[in-house]
Amino acid sequence: MWFASNKEVMCMIETEYLITVIYILFYALIGITIIAIAVIIALAIILSKSE
């Protein structure tokens, strides 16, 4: 029967943690991009109506 060594288990945990952090950062980047585009569109609409 095969058992993972402590080093392999730590590597798996670190890899899983790293992938989770990458997912969080990726979705945060998408969210911030959507908010920034919405703010730019809102400012463009407000500035075009003020003239």
Secondary structure by P-SEA (a helix, b strand, c coil): cccccaaaaaaaaaaaaaaaaaaaaaaaaaaaaaaaaaaaaaaaaaaaaac
